[in-house]
């Protein structure tokens, strides 16, 4: 039989030649198809076309896969047909058989066999027979089960979909975490590499600006050197922020909790009165103590970043206020400024690691930069959170909420 099926071409009435195996299958009354692993296609006879409701005699690889997937999705919980497909993938030179029970308004049951029609098993002949008695019994059972069965199937499908979605979400989360960790490690390495040449820029520009090797013949060069040094200092601060944020993101920062007083922490901040010319710094502290567990050094760094961020956007002549508060249910620190009002999207972007606001203020060089995301990361290490909201009379309130115990 194999020798007959694999012999040469037989001409048909169509333009395309048809081989002997396809000619025999086309004339058969049983539902048959031939799958060709070489050309990744399938040939169907009229009987199987009627059985599966197809109007095409030839199917490409994509449509074959869609057909198989569609059949698998409509099967009951048995794995007979799935095992058939798996066995065929490992052993194409042997015959395999399975039973396929398909759900639907009219349940149907099929017996399926596949066998090679060439010695290498590149082409497979499939024979599909419907077991009408089993199909009839299944239909009777379905009509008896009625709505209960429909609900059961729907819940089963829903559970399977949720399980698959959860698995996909878990896999996506792992990939995202790996990508985030790789990005943070790259940024940490890049920041470290940038510091070496930048230290040379700062050192030599300071030598020129202070005329340590003698007076300059051109006074403008001294001003240029001061500008270079100032810009380099700003850049070094940004690099340090990125390095700190990378260390937090990769879990290299350890928090050592101990009782601390928020008012004392604010009083102990090393605030630079010349943080930005024309911007005043003020504190608003309660009379009593606000004692919560925390790491004073790390929290102080977070608050200093928030103060610097607010000073960068505050207009000249305004005040940035640092306030400690205790509502009974929450304790924390607020930094209040009169700068630009951020939208919800800008707040979300600014809090994202290495994010920034997409505003003209940010692009002008006075934006909120990575300071917010770094402060947020340091606060989250304490189990706290950063809440940013616009003030009623303009500006923003950046609130650090910390757990009380």
Secondary structure, 3 states (H helix, E strand, C coil): CHHHHCCCEECCCCCCCEEHHHHHHHHCCCEEEEEECCCCEEEECHHHHHHHCCCCCEEEHHHHHHHHHHHHHCECCCCHHHHHHHHHHHCCCCCEEEEEEECCCCCEEEEEEEEECCCCCCEEEEEEEECHHHHHHHHHHHHHHCHHHHHHHHHHHHHHHHHHHHHHHHHHHHHHHHHHHHHHHHHHHHHHHHHHHHHHHHHHHHHHHCCCCCCCCCHHHHHHHHHHHHHHHHHHHHHHHHHHHHHHHCCCCCCCCEEEEHHHHHHCCCCCCCCCCCCEEEEECCCCCCEEEECHHHHHHHHHHHHHHHHHHCCCCCEEEEEEEECCCCEEEEEECCCCCCCHHHHHHHHCCCCCCCCHHHHHHHCCCCHHHHHHHHHHCCCCEEEEEECCCCCEEEEEEECCC
